[in-house]
Amino acid sequence: MSIKRTIYAKCRMLLALTLIVMTLFAISSCEKEKEVVSKTSIDVYIIAGQSNAVGHTKISDRKALLKDMPQLEDGYKNVLYTSHSRMQNQPELEHRFVPWQGVTLDLGRKEGFMGPEVGMAKVLSKFYEKTDSDVGFIKCGHGGTSLLNHKTGIHANGNWVSPSYAEYLKVSYKEEDITGKLYRDLITSVYTSISELKDLGYTQINIKGLYWMQGETDLPKEVEYEIAFKFFAQDIRRDLSAKMKEFTNSDDDLGASNLPILIGAVSSGFNLIDENREEVTNKPFIDMQKKLPSLIDNCYLVDNSTYMITDYIDGKLVVYGSDKMHWNQDQMLSIGEDIGNIIIEHCY
């Protein structure tokens, strides 16, 4: 063999060995990185309510959102989301199920719409980077629905009446009844979603809060709503606790029995059909919502009331929202950020 061929062969062998070493080093580095970033603990926050919770906010400036939050493009890595929602009171807009994924845009009523999850992800992703846990949002929203005993929602999906409130009303509360169907679906959806997190590899799951974004359908019945909501808060903690003990097969209820509840106030400018509605209908209801944290333990207000959806200026109706009943993009983003900050302050 010539000297040139010998040198060439040795160079090829050296190059091959170098590539093998580099590959092994890269694999080792990836495995180490995976060990560092992979978390087995997750803090879960439930989003429930009617259409603003579902996400009827139209995305008006997608580029601005993606510039501010580029993680929305492919999905936040440490903030997961699943949804068991219905969009509004129309049979053709059927159940929208979103399996667990990172928070992105377009998780509202359909593509091109968003809910509070965007602003929540922005705040909580940054905060949770410094912790040993990921974040999970479970959304159970149903458009146009009531906490009171009204048969609202998509065809036979009922209302959010809880068991104790039904007993107080002396109405039937069987599994096949429309009364309380959304409440029962909420409990089932949370149980199912928590079970799926276990299948994804999370070994420590904590239910850290419920954000309740509902009330517009029940205007102006603030006196009855206060009664209903106190029953709802009591029952949701009790029933979720029982379900989570069933899930863990132990006395561990994942924190459900002392679940922090965040109440999202309705907009003072919700659907101002005349100049008197804000003072006569909306504000008394908001005053009742603001009082609830003083009546219910571990309960907090997210004051969305100042984000005006509509307003009367010089006798003329001005619409700021996506429509007369739903907040616009900037408002919903700010609301989500407000929720995230209150979670950090009171729930974490």
VODREN-193229 format. One line per field, with one value per residue (C-alpha): x negated, y, z. Coordinates in pm, 1 decimal, padded with zeros to 6 digits, always signed. Example, Ala and Ser with C-alpha at 12.3 -4.5 7.8 and 13.67 -1.06 7.14 Angstrom:
u	c(-01230.0	-01367.0)
v	c(-00450.0	-00106.0)
w	c(+00780.0	+00714.0)
//
This chain:
u	c(+00000.0	-00134.9	-00209.6	+00068.8	+00328.1	+00216.0	+00250.0	+00591.7	+00717.0	+00598.1	+00768.1	+01096.1	+01071.7	+00993.1	+01284.0	+01519.6	+01406.1	+01449.0	+01804.9	+01888.5	+01752.5	+01942.2	+02266.5	+02230.3	+02158.0	+02465.1	+02688.5	+02548.2	+02603.6	+02963.3	+03035.3	+02890.0	+03091.8	+03404.4	+03338.6	+03305.9	+03617.3	+03850.7	+04088.9	+04311.7	+04513.9	+04796.4	+05023.0	+05372.5	+05606.4	+05967.3	+06136.4	+06516.0	+06812.3	+06994.0	+06893.2	+06616.7	+06455.6	+06495.7	+06326.8	+06546.2	+06276.4	+06179.2	+05804.5	+05766.9	+05386.4	+05221.1	+04879.0	+04874.6	+04956.4	+04691.8	+04430.9	+04498.9	+04537.0	+04351.8	+04418.3	+04778.6	+04662.4	+04565.8	+04721.1	+04585.4	+04368.2	+04447.8	+04813.2	+05050.7	+05417.2	+05718.9	+06079.3	+06424.4	+06627.9	+06933.3	+06935.2	+07285.3	+07657.1	+07660.8	+07685.1	+07458.3	+07171.5	+07104.8	+06867.6	+06511.0	+06263.2	+05895.6	+05659.0	+05366.4	+05123.0	+04912.6	+05109.9	+05131.0	+05363.4	+05700.2	+05814.9	+06139.0	+06476.8	+06307.2	+05996.8	+05939.7	+06071.8	+05909.4	+05997.9	+05819.6	+05570.9	+05338.3	+05271.3	+05262.2	+04996.0	+04788.2	+04770.0	+04757.8	+04505.1	+04244.4	+04319.8	+04318.9	+03984.0	+03832.3	+04026.7	+04026.4	+04374.1	+04546.0	+04888.4	+05211.3	+05537.4	+05860.8	+06134.4	+06501.8	+06690.5	+07037.7	+07176.8	+07493.8	+07536.8	+07672.3	+07575.8	+07944.9	+08203.9	+08260.8	+08250.0	+07980.3	+07684.5	+07667.4	+07992.5	+07992.9	+07679.7	+07853.1	+07702.7	+07442.1	+07680.8	+07492.9	+07646.7	+07699.7	+07860.7	+08093.6	+08187.2	+08249.8	+08474.5	+08643.8	+08596.1	+08502.5	+08128.5	+08095.2	+07823.5	+08070.3	+08207.3	+08113.3	+08079.9	+07713.2	+07592.3	+07309.7	+07200.8	+07185.4	+07003.2	+06748.2	+06667.0	+06637.1	+06421.3	+06176.2	+06149.3	+06086.0	+05827.4	+05641.3	+05628.5	+05478.7	+05204.5	+05104.2	+05083.2	+04856.6	+04609.1	+04695.7	+04661.0	+04747.0	+05066.6	+05201.6	+05536.7	+05447.6	+05742.7	+06074.0	+06136.4	+06513.4	+06606.6	+06986.2	+07282.3	+07401.0	+07688.6	+07809.5	+07827.0	+07995.5	+08071.8	+07792.5	+07982.2	+08051.5	+07705.2	+07536.9	+07732.0	+07652.4	+07283.0	+07227.8	+07375.2	+07162.9	+06837.4	+06918.3	+07021.6	+06741.7	+06480.3	+06661.0	+06737.4	+06396.6	+06235.4	+06436.3	+06348.8	+05978.8	+05972.7	+06125.3	+05848.1	+05565.3	+05737.5	+05639.2	+05721.1	+05515.2	+05758.9	+05484.7	+05584.5	+05945.2	+06109.1	+05952.7	+05967.5	+05902.0	+06186.1	+06130.0	+06444.6	+06428.3	+06659.1	+06879.3	+06809.0	+06977.2	+07024.0	+07175.2	+07436.5	+07553.3	+07881.9	+07972.9	+07810.1	+07964.2	+07852.5	+07505.7	+07639.7	+07965.9	+07860.1	+07484.1	+07341.8	+07568.1	+07464.9	+07095.6	+07131.9	+07266.9	+06971.1	+06727.3	+06888.2	+06854.3	+06488.6	+06595.3	+06860.6	+06657.8	+06322.4	+06024.5	+06215.8	+06079.9	+06210.1	+06067.6	+06217.4	+06295.6	+06572.3	+06351.7	+06288.9	+06576.1	+06723.7	+06973.7	+07030.2	+07257.3	+07067.0	+07260.3	+07574.5	+07427.7	+07341.8	+06972.3	+06866.8	+06512.2	+06547.3	+06537.0	+06913.1	+07155.2	+07108.6	+06744.2	+06415.5	+06167.3	+05814.7	+05631.1	+05893.0	+05892.6	+05513.5	+05509.6	+05778.2	+05568.9	+05265.5	+05472.6	+05581.4	+05220.9	+05100.2	+05377.4	+05293.7	+04930.3	+05035.2	+05301.9	+05295.3	+04934.9)
v	c(+00000.0	+00346.2	+00607.0	+00831.6	+00551.4	+00468.8	+00831.9	+00856.3	+00542.9	+00665.9	+01003.1	+00832.4	+00616.2	+00919.2	+01109.9	+00817.9	+00789.8	+01164.1	+01147.9	+00856.7	+01043.4	+01360.5	+01164.3	+00990.8	+01325.6	+01482.7	+01194.0	+01216.3	+01593.0	+01554.4	+01293.6	+01520.3	+01813.9	+01598.1	+01503.6	+01873.0	+02006.2	+01708.3	+01765.5	+01507.4	+01757.6	+01970.6	+02236.0	+02232.2	+02530.6	+02486.6	+02744.2	+02718.3	+02933.9	+03062.3	+03208.9	+03447.3	+03149.7	+02937.3	+03214.4	+03427.5	+03694.7	+03743.8	+03744.9	+04080.1	+04111.1	+03770.4	+03914.3	+04129.9	+03831.5	+03609.6	+03884.8	+03929.8	+03555.6	+03351.7	+03038.8	+03051.8	+02943.3	+02588.5	+02579.6	+02662.2	+02375.1	+02417.2	+02524.9	+02254.1	+02285.8	+02065.0	+02160.6	+02005.9	+02301.3	+02393.9	+02715.9	+02864.9	+02789.0	+02638.8	+02263.1	+02287.2	+02414.0	+02085.5	+01980.4	+02108.5	+01871.5	+01970.9	+01698.7	+01795.1	+02021.1	+02329.5	+02654.9	+02814.0	+03059.7	+02952.2	+02768.4	+02965.9	+02883.5	+02800.3	+02896.6	+03271.4	+03307.5	+03302.4	+03299.0	+03385.8	+03099.4	+03316.6	+03583.8	+03321.6	+03126.3	+03439.9	+03515.0	+03163.4	+03021.6	+03273.3	+03222.1	+02841.9	+02830.4	+02884.5	+02597.8	+02218.2	+02202.9	+02247.9	+02413.0	+02259.8	+02432.3	+02230.2	+02432.5	+02342.1	+02633.9	+02636.6	+02943.0	+03113.3	+02901.7	+02970.2	+02902.2	+02931.2	+02671.4	+02777.7	+02525.1	+02698.2	+02581.8	+02373.7	+02172.9	+01931.8	+02037.9	+02221.6	+02447.2	+02465.9	+02402.8	+02214.8	+01937.5	+02145.9	+02428.9	+02178.9	+02046.2	+02403.1	+02456.3	+02119.1	+02009.8	+01671.7	+01610.5	+01271.5	+01184.7	+01209.3	+01548.9	+01864.8	+02049.1	+02043.5	+01856.7	+02103.9	+02081.0	+01701.7	+01720.2	+01953.6	+01701.9	+01420.2	+01626.7	+01720.5	+01356.6	+01243.5	+01516.0	+01442.5	+01073.4	+01168.3	+01367.8	+01055.0	+00870.1	+01149.4	+01071.8	+01321.2	+01157.7	+01461.1	+01641.3	+01937.0	+02107.9	+02467.1	+02679.9	+02731.3	+03042.9	+03100.0	+03327.2	+03332.3	+03550.8	+03736.5	+03494.7	+03544.8	+03925.7	+04093.2	+03821.2	+03907.4	+03806.9	+03452.9	+03425.2	+03490.3	+03201.9	+02971.8	+03053.8	+02984.5	+02638.1	+02597.2	+02678.8	+02440.4	+02157.1	+02183.8	+02144.2	+01852.0	+01667.2	+01721.2	+01606.3	+01282.0	+01224.6	+01285.3	+01045.8	+00794.5	+00874.5	+00835.0	+00548.2	+00720.9	+01018.2	+01241.0	+01465.8	+01662.0	+01979.1	+01985.8	+02021.9	+02365.4	+02468.7	+02843.2	+02995.9	+03302.9	+03488.4	+03685.8	+03986.4	+04057.7	+04372.2	+04690.2	+04754.0	+04416.4	+04448.5	+04801.7	+04794.0	+05134.4	+05408.1	+05280.0	+04917.3	+04972.8	+05134.6	+04942.5	+04590.1	+04539.2	+04728.1	+04573.4	+04228.4	+04325.7	+04462.4	+04120.4	+03944.8	+04172.7	+04076.5	+03699.1	+03672.0	+03803.1	+03529.8	+03232.3	+03114.2	+03108.9	+03301.7	+03593.9	+03847.4	+03910.5	+04250.3	+04229.7	+04486.7	+04778.9	+04634.5	+04798.5	+04590.2	+04858.9	+05213.2	+05509.9	+05825.6	+06145.0	+05937.2	+05702.7	+05334.5	+05252.9	+04887.6	+04810.2	+04432.1	+04164.7	+04218.6	+04358.8	+04065.9	+03955.2	+04130.2	+04224.7	+04084.9	+04340.1	+04319.8	+03939.4	+03930.3	+04169.7	+03968.2	+03652.8	+03832.0	+03954.4	+03595.9	+03474.6	+03739.3	+03661.8	+03291.6	+03367.5	+03584.2	+03360.9	+03008.2	+02903.0)
w	c(+00000.0	-00093.0	+00171.1	+00032.0	+00053.0	+00407.9	+00518.8	+00348.6	+00521.7	+00860.5	+00803.4	+00718.0	+01028.7	+01244.3	+01093.7	+01156.5	+01518.9	+01562.3	+01427.2	+01658.9	+01962.7	+01865.5	+01818.3	+02153.9	+02318.5	+02154.2	+02266.0	+02616.1	+02623.1	+02502.5	+02765.8	+03033.7	+02902.1	+02902.1	+03261.6	+03353.3	+03174.9	+03210.8	+03503.1	+03664.8	+03870.8	+03730.8	+03883.7	+03734.7	+03697.9	+03583.7	+03358.9	+03361.9	+03268.1	+02961.4	+02625.5	+02736.6	+02912.6	+02599.6	+02404.6	+02178.9	+02151.4	+01788.7	+01721.3	+01547.0	+01540.0	+01528.0	+01443.3	+01756.4	+01978.3	+01819.2	+01836.6	+02206.8	+02274.6	+02008.2	+02216.3	+02092.1	+01746.4	+01842.3	+02188.8	+02533.3	+02655.4	+03024.6	+02999.3	+02876.9	+02783.1	+02725.9	+02658.7	+02694.2	+02570.2	+02371.3	+02180.3	+02203.7	+02187.3	+01839.1	+01775.6	+01470.9	+01688.7	+01860.5	+02134.8	+02088.9	+02245.5	+02250.0	+02379.0	+02601.3	+02414.9	+02474.2	+02483.1	+02136.8	+01967.8	+01824.7	+02138.1	+02157.7	+02005.1	+01674.4	+01474.8	+01491.1	+01846.5	+02191.9	+02560.6	+02887.7	+02846.3	+02633.2	+02895.6	+03170.2	+02981.6	+02927.4	+03301.1	+03442.2	+03193.2	+03301.0	+03670.8	+03652.4	+03472.6	+03817.9	+03976.7	+03963.5	+03808.0	+03475.7	+03441.6	+03310.0	+03211.4	+03197.8	+03025.8	+03060.8	+02910.2	+02756.2	+02582.1	+02700.4	+03013.4	+03361.0	+03721.9	+03805.1	+03712.9	+03354.2	+03070.6	+02867.8	+02664.1	+02349.1	+02326.0	+02625.3	+02812.5	+03091.3	+03354.2	+03633.2	+03923.1	+04197.9	+04413.7	+04728.1	+04532.5	+04363.5	+04707.9	+04822.5	+04518.3	+04579.9	+04217.1	+04072.3	+04030.0	+03864.9	+03612.5	+03324.8	+03436.7	+03252.3	+03583.6	+03683.9	+03375.5	+03310.9	+03674.6	+03654.7	+03320.7	+03480.0	+03753.4	+03498.2	+03259.4	+03534.1	+03642.8	+03284.3	+03221.4	+03545.4	+03450.4	+03113.6	+03285.9	+03474.1	+03141.0	+03011.9	+03290.3	+03563.6	+03903.5	+04116.9	+04019.2	+04217.1	+04159.1	+04241.3	+04137.0	+03957.1	+03749.5	+03712.6	+03420.5	+03411.3	+03503.0	+03195.1	+03135.4	+03493.7	+03486.2	+03673.3	+03932.3	+04175.7	+04492.3	+04373.1	+04214.4	+04549.1	+04701.4	+04408.3	+04399.2	+04768.7	+04712.6	+04396.8	+04578.8	+04863.2	+04630.9	+04375.5	+04647.8	+04808.5	+04485.1	+04325.0	+04648.8	+04641.8	+04274.1	+04329.3	+04624.0	+04385.7	+04137.1	+04390.0	+04571.7	+04895.3	+05116.4	+04885.5	+04697.9	+04514.8	+04702.0	+04579.5	+04921.1	+04970.3	+04606.1	+04555.9	+04353.0	+04135.5	+04028.7	+03705.8	+03723.8	+03422.9	+03223.1	+03339.6	+02968.7	+02882.8	+02608.0	+02686.8	+02498.2	+02642.0	+02850.8	+03176.1	+03160.8	+03311.4	+03629.9	+03662.3	+03557.9	+03531.5	+03830.3	+04099.0	+03975.0	+03979.3	+04334.6	+04437.2	+04269.0	+04450.3	+04781.0	+04729.0	+04844.2	+05186.0	+05208.1	+05080.5	+05217.4	+04981.2	+04716.7	+04512.2	+04260.8	+03915.3	+03842.0	+03471.4	+03515.9	+03413.6	+03067.4	+02880.4	+02600.6	+02502.7	+02627.1	+02567.5	+02477.8	+02408.5	+02375.8	+02113.6	+02159.5	+02109.2	+02076.3	+02194.6	+02213.9	+01947.2	+01958.1	+02218.9	+02458.4	+02428.2	+02502.6	+02231.5	+02191.5	+02405.8	+02679.5	+02692.6	+02696.8	+02992.3	+03172.5	+03131.0	+03270.0	+03566.0	+03637.6	+03618.9	+03862.5	+04112.4	+04084.1	+04169.6	+04461.4	+04614.2	+04468.6	+04414.9)
//
